């Protein structure tokens, strides 16, 4: 399993303007996605991943969010900035 087999687009520091981005699983074995705000509150959970490409259109206030991407073998952390 290679961590680079997981992509979150756009990849420019995940600074997004309207909450739209894509997670592509290219062999990572993605099983669950969690997104928390900086206060630690869970704002998104998907534990039933059925596709290799997941489109997000988040309607959240501007700010920084922390995304955790889980597989059987690893957890990847990404920071999302909604401007």
ABEGO torsion letter per residue (X at the ends): XBAAABBBOBABGGBBAAGBBBBBBBGAGBABBBBBBAAGBBABBBABBABABBBBBBBBBBEBBBBBBBBAABBBBBBBBBX
